[in-house]
């Protein structure tokens, strides 16, 4: 463990996973900590504002600390996500970055590249982080990072009351920042075609962002989304609206169109496949012996 006078690096303030009764989910907590440490951050910060400490009673606080006490390289540091690069330039030693819950590799890249002397690379990583940090305004603090982790499949539960999830409109907007962060600065050269397939309730948002980032590099695209979720044309993209949560004929059509797009790929071509919530209903191809009606029935049963 580092001493207080020898702190450094990227230290994400860990969110607090909870179960349906708002008790600390120790296994979920360990999943989040493993997720960030395995991705290169230099320690973790527990029971901060990102961790909803204000909503935990004394017993829950002890439970949280007990779940983390055996973790190696446990360090504590303060800072702000917008100014990691600036802090380092002014002889700072690192940052506690809430966005490192969601993008630990990118946040750590700011510090690691700075320390290696790659100031241009560190600044580039800092600029890529800004769209994600901007999403903090999408809901009450600190719900956005928690909702992002759930979207990523870490399944860490709901915000602790009275804080609630981001609104449905804001939840659809979250993938915009993720797509921009993932594509900015990437090299899609090589002489081949770049194809984009976007599926899910946020498919239009993701495809629109991909097109704005890549521009004319996109040769062709496909959007498969829920009814009434297409917000206008995107140059070069075909649009299909389909059933959600119960799939329908257009869900099968969307899958067929995607397979058609990629059927004549060459080795130098590249496909960007963007998926958000709802994709499992909006994108269907029944296996031999099954029908669309079978899938619709199985999907409907748990909703009864």
LOBADO-533986 format. One record per residue (C-alpha): residue number from 1; residue in three letters; x negated, y, z. Coordinates in nm, 3 decimals. Layout:
BEGIN
  nr rest      px      py      pz
 NUM  ALA       X       Y       Z
...
***
This chain:
BEGIN
  nr rest      px      py      pz
   1  UNK   0.000   0.000   0.000
   2  UNK  -0.123   0.347  -0.086
   3  UNK  -0.181   0.601   0.188
   4  UNK   0.015   0.927   0.190
   5  UNK  -0.291   1.117   0.069
   6  UNK  -0.347   0.877  -0.221
   7  UNK  -0.011   0.856  -0.401
   8  UNK   0.001   0.840  -0.778
   9  UNK   0.198   0.728  -1.081
  10  UNK   0.565   0.677  -1.162
  11  UNK   0.790   0.586  -0.868
  12  UNK   1.161   0.537  -0.956
  13  UNK   1.415   0.606  -0.680
  14  UNK   1.598   0.274  -0.683
  15  UNK   1.977   0.264  -0.714
  16  UNK   2.168   0.062  -0.454
  17  UNK   2.343  -0.245  -0.601
  18  UNK   2.662  -0.329  -0.413
  19  UNK   2.918  -0.608  -0.419
  20  UNK   3.296  -0.569  -0.446
  21  UNK   3.311  -0.477  -0.075
  22  UNK   3.039  -0.210  -0.111
  23  UNK   2.788  -0.413   0.087
  24  UNK   2.426  -0.404  -0.029
  25  UNK   2.377  -0.672  -0.295
  26  UNK   2.031  -0.802  -0.203
  27  UNK   1.994  -1.017  -0.514
  28  UNK   2.099  -0.726  -0.734
  29  UNK   1.847  -0.505  -0.553
  30  UNK   1.570  -0.756  -0.618
  31  UNK   1.672  -0.772  -0.987
  32  UNK   1.640  -0.394  -1.023
  33  UNK   1.306  -0.382  -0.838
  34  UNK   1.165  -0.669  -1.045
  35  UNK   1.293  -0.493  -1.360
  36  UNK   1.104  -0.171  -1.292
  37  UNK   0.787  -0.320  -1.141
  38  UNK   0.753  -0.574  -1.423
  39  UNK   0.777  -0.285  -1.671
  40  UNK   0.476  -0.102  -1.532
  41  UNK   0.592   0.155  -1.275
  42  UNK   0.357   0.209  -0.986
  43  UNK   0.595   0.165  -0.693
  44  UNK   0.954   0.220  -0.582
  45  UNK   1.138   0.478  -0.372
  46  UNK   1.432   0.346  -0.168
  47  UNK   1.727   0.513   0.005
  48  UNK   1.705   0.842  -0.180
  49  UNK   1.995   1.028  -0.342
  50  UNK   1.984   0.790  -0.640
  51  UNK   2.027   0.513  -0.384
  52  UNK   2.350   0.668  -0.246
  53  UNK   2.200   0.671   0.103
  54  UNK   2.472   0.909   0.220
  55  UNK   2.736   0.637   0.175
  56  UNK   2.550   0.362   0.366
  57  UNK   2.597   0.300   0.736
  58  UNK   2.314   0.209   0.971
  59  UNK   2.356  -0.168   0.925
  60  UNK   2.352  -0.134   0.545
  61  UNK   2.041   0.083   0.563
  62  UNK   1.862  -0.182   0.768
  63  UNK   1.984  -0.447   0.522
  64  UNK   1.836  -0.246   0.232
  65  UNK   1.501  -0.196   0.404
  66  UNK   1.487  -0.562   0.504
  67  UNK   1.543  -0.666   0.143
  68  UNK   1.244  -0.457   0.026
  69  UNK   0.994  -0.493   0.309
  70  UNK   0.800  -0.782   0.152
  71  UNK   0.753  -0.614  -0.189
  72  UNK   0.390  -0.550  -0.274
  73  UNK   0.261  -0.207  -0.376
  74  UNK   0.544  -0.022  -0.205
  75  UNK   0.480   0.353  -0.242
  76  UNK   0.670   0.677  -0.194
  77  UNK   0.643   0.998  -0.401
  78  UNK   0.854   1.305  -0.493
  79  UNK   0.905   1.475  -0.829
  80  UNK   1.144   1.554  -1.115
  81  UNK   1.202   1.380  -1.449
  82  UNK   1.194   1.689  -1.671
  83  UNK   0.848   1.798  -1.558
  84  UNK   0.642   1.481  -1.523
  85  UNK   0.399   1.592  -1.794
  86  UNK   0.391   1.949  -1.664
  87  UNK   0.328   1.828  -1.309
  88  UNK   0.036   1.617  -1.427
  89  UNK  -0.105   1.909  -1.627
  90  UNK  -0.102   2.117  -1.307
  91  UNK  -0.299   1.850  -1.119
  92  UNK   0.004   1.668  -0.981
  93  UNK  -0.036   1.296  -0.906
  94  UNK   0.290   1.157  -1.052
  95  UNK   0.665   1.162  -1.011
  96  UNK   0.966   0.995  -0.855
  97  UNK   1.179   0.962  -1.168
  98  UNK   1.542   0.849  -1.151
  99  UNK   1.540   0.775  -1.524
 100  UNK   1.275   0.508  -1.461
 101  UNK   1.559   0.285  -1.338
 102  UNK   1.677   0.270  -1.700
 103  UNK   1.362   0.342  -1.904
 104  UNK   1.067   0.238  -1.685
 105  UNK   0.832   0.169  -1.976
 106  UNK   0.889   0.509  -2.132
 107  UNK   0.851   0.699  -1.804
 108  UNK   0.538   0.504  -1.712
 109  UNK   0.398   0.581  -2.058
 110  UNK   0.394   0.952  -1.970
 111  UNK   0.165   0.888  -1.675
 112  UNK  -0.046   0.612  -1.829
 113  UNK  -0.118   0.803  -2.149
 114  UNK  -0.200   1.119  -1.954
 115  UNK  -0.446   0.931  -1.734
 116  UNK  -0.611   0.776  -2.040
 117  UNK  -0.664   1.119  -2.193
 118  UNK  -0.391   1.088  -2.457
 119  UNK  -0.221   1.420  -2.379
 120  UNK  -0.034   1.427  -2.711
 121  UNK   0.105   1.081  -2.650
 122  UNK   0.205   1.170  -2.294
 123  UNK   0.386   1.483  -2.411
 124  UNK   0.562   1.284  -2.685
 125  UNK   0.685   1.033  -2.426
 126  UNK   0.805   1.320  -2.204
 127  UNK   1.007   1.467  -2.491
 128  UNK   1.165   1.128  -2.566
 129  UNK   1.280   1.108  -2.205
 130  UNK   1.470   1.438  -2.207
 131  UNK   1.790   1.311  -2.381
 132  UNK   1.828   1.039  -2.118
 133  UNK   1.773   1.287  -1.833
 134  UNK   2.030   1.519  -1.991
 135  UNK   2.298   1.251  -1.940
 136  UNK   2.290   1.316  -1.563
 137  UNK   2.560   1.577  -1.632
 138  UNK   2.795   1.306  -1.762
 139  UNK   2.916   1.215  -1.413
 140  UNK   2.874   1.276  -1.042
 141  UNK   2.520   1.215  -0.925
 142  UNK   2.384   0.943  -0.929
 143  UNK   2.642   0.743  -1.123
 144  UNK   2.493   0.779  -1.473
 145  UNK   2.183   0.567  -1.414
 146  UNK   2.401   0.305  -1.244
 147  UNK   2.641   0.294  -1.538
 148  UNK   2.345   0.270  -1.779
 149  UNK   2.203  -0.030  -1.591
 150  UNK   2.542  -0.201  -1.606
 151  UNK   2.555  -0.136  -1.981
 152  UNK   2.210  -0.298  -2.005
 153  UNK   2.348  -0.612  -1.840
 154  UNK   2.184  -0.589  -1.498
 155  UNK   2.531  -0.606  -1.335
 156  UNK   2.468  -0.396  -1.025
 157  UNK   2.828  -0.313  -0.933
 158  UNK   3.026   0.010  -0.906
 159  UNK   2.929   0.343  -0.752
 160  UNK   2.993   0.369  -0.379
 161  UNK   3.315   0.564  -0.310
 162  UNK   3.407   0.846  -0.334
 163  UNK   3.184   0.858  -0.645
 164  UNK   3.342   0.691  -0.949
 165  UNK   3.220   0.573  -1.289
 166  UNK   3.165   0.812  -1.576
 167  UNK   3.480   0.888  -1.774
 168  UNK   3.554   0.665  -2.077
 169  UNK   3.457   0.952  -2.309
 170  UNK   3.124   0.998  -2.131
 171  UNK   3.061   0.621  -2.126
 172  UNK   3.092   0.622  -2.505
 173  UNK   2.842   0.907  -2.526
 174  UNK   2.574   0.735  -2.319
 175  UNK   2.451   0.515  -2.607
 176  UNK   2.372   0.829  -2.809
 177  UNK   2.080   0.913  -2.583
 178  UNK   1.963   0.553  -2.574
 179  UNK   1.958   0.524  -2.955
 180  UNK   1.774   0.853  -2.998
 181  UNK   1.516   0.753  -2.739
 182  UNK   1.464   0.415  -2.905
 183  UNK   1.427   0.546  -3.261
 184  UNK   1.244   0.876  -3.219
 185  UNK   0.891   0.849  -3.352
 186  UNK   0.926   0.492  -3.477
 187  UNK   0.766   0.407  -3.810
 188  UNK   1.015   0.255  -4.054
 189  UNK   0.788   0.274  -4.353
 190  UNK   0.643  -0.016  -4.548
 191  UNK   0.838   0.022  -4.869
 192  UNK   1.140  -0.184  -4.768
 193  UNK   1.499  -0.084  -4.702
 194  UNK   1.627   0.018  -4.359
 195  UNK   1.978  -0.110  -4.282
 196  UNK   2.185  -0.017  -3.977
 197  UNK   2.465  -0.232  -3.832
 198  UNK   2.651  -0.084  -3.533
 199  UNK   2.913  -0.282  -3.340
 200  UNK   3.121  -0.192  -3.035
 201  UNK   3.339   0.082  -2.894
 202  UNK   3.046   0.325  -2.918
 203  UNK   2.939   0.203  -3.265
 204  UNK   3.027   0.527  -3.441
 205  UNK   2.831   0.734  -3.188
 206  UNK   2.528   0.505  -3.217
 207  UNK   2.537   0.494  -3.597
 208  UNK   2.575   0.872  -3.620
 209  UNK   2.273   0.918  -3.392
 210  UNK   2.067   0.666  -3.590
 211  UNK   2.151   0.847  -3.912
 212  UNK   2.062   1.185  -3.765
 213  UNK   1.724   1.052  -3.645
 214  UNK   1.631   0.848  -3.955
 215  UNK   1.806   1.050  -4.227
 216  UNK   1.744   0.926  -4.580
 217  UNK   1.542   0.630  -4.453
 218  UNK   1.876   0.450  -4.398
 219  UNK   1.969   0.276  -4.724
 220  UNK   2.301   0.135  -4.606
 221  UNK   2.500   0.100  -4.286
 222  UNK   2.805  -0.058  -4.128
 223  UNK   3.018   0.051  -3.832
 224  UNK   3.259  -0.194  -3.668
 225  UNK   3.449  -0.030  -3.384
 226  UNK   3.781  -0.015  -3.202
 227  UNK   4.089   0.140  -3.363
 228  UNK   4.094   0.521  -3.343
 229  UNK   3.722   0.536  -3.256
 230  UNK   3.591   0.652  -3.595
 231  UNK   3.531   1.026  -3.578
 232  UNK   3.451   1.091  -3.942
 233  UNK   3.240   0.965  -4.233
 234  UNK   2.868   0.894  -4.200
 235  UNK   2.679   0.910  -4.528
 236  UNK   2.593   0.561  -4.655
 237  UNK   2.798   0.378  -4.389
 238  UNK   3.105   0.158  -4.435
 239  UNK   3.358   0.187  -4.151
 240  UNK   3.579  -0.089  -4.013
 241  UNK   3.817  -0.059  -3.718
 242  UNK   3.922  -0.382  -3.547
 243  UNK   4.109  -0.522  -3.248
 244  UNK   3.995  -0.476  -2.889
 245  UNK   4.018  -0.639  -2.638
 246  UNK   4.197  -0.900  -2.852
 247  UNK   4.016  -0.961  -3.184
 248  UNK   4.208  -0.953  -3.511
 249  UNK   4.154  -1.011  -3.882
 250  UNK   3.935  -0.702  -3.909
 251  UNK   3.702  -0.847  -3.644
 252  UNK   3.634  -1.134  -3.884
 253  UNK   3.605  -0.891  -4.174
 254  UNK   3.345  -0.688  -3.982
 255  UNK   3.130  -0.996  -3.924
 256  UNK   3.160  -1.093  -4.291
 257  UNK   3.056  -0.745  -4.403
 258  UNK   2.752  -0.752  -4.174
 259  UNK   2.644  -1.089  -4.313
 260  UNK   2.690  -0.955  -4.667
 261  UNK   2.466  -0.657  -4.593
 262  UNK   2.179  -0.873  -4.467
 263  UNK   2.223  -1.161  -4.713
 264  UNK   1.972  -1.026  -4.966
 265  UNK   1.704  -0.900  -4.730
 266  UNK   1.341  -0.912  -4.833
 267  UNK   1.054  -0.957  -4.590
 268  UNK   0.965  -0.587  -4.603
 269  UNK   1.323  -0.477  -4.519
 270  UNK   1.427  -0.384  -4.164
 271  UNK   1.762  -0.410  -3.986
 272  UNK   1.854  -0.196  -3.687
 273  UNK   2.131  -0.377  -3.496
 274  UNK   2.313  -0.156  -3.243
 275  UNK   2.556  -0.315  -2.996
 276  UNK   2.770  -0.156  -2.726
 277  UNK   3.055  -0.273  -2.504
 278  UNK   3.345  -0.432  -2.692
 279  UNK   3.125  -0.598  -2.951
 280  UNK   3.229  -0.949  -2.853
 281  UNK   3.590  -0.882  -2.960
 282  UNK   3.512  -0.662  -3.259
 283  UNK   3.272  -0.903  -3.429
 284  UNK   3.397  -1.258  -3.484
 285  UNK   3.319  -1.557  -3.705
 286  UNK   3.502  -1.873  -3.587
 287  UNK   3.299  -2.193  -3.590
 288  UNK   3.417  -2.480  -3.813
 289  UNK   3.726  -2.637  -3.662
 290  UNK   3.830  -2.316  -3.485
 291  UNK   4.060  -2.040  -3.604
 292  UNK   4.091  -1.673  -3.526
 293  UNK   4.413  -1.759  -3.341
 294  UNK   4.213  -1.990  -3.112
 295  UNK   3.975  -1.707  -3.024
 296  UNK   4.262  -1.465  -2.971
 297  UNK   4.434  -1.711  -2.738
 298  UNK   4.122  -1.780  -2.530
 299  UNK   4.051  -1.407  -2.504
 300  UNK   4.406  -1.330  -2.399
 301  UNK   4.441  -1.596  -2.128
 302  UNK   4.223  -1.429  -1.860
 303  UNK   4.419  -1.105  -1.908
 304  UNK   4.752  -1.260  -1.812
***
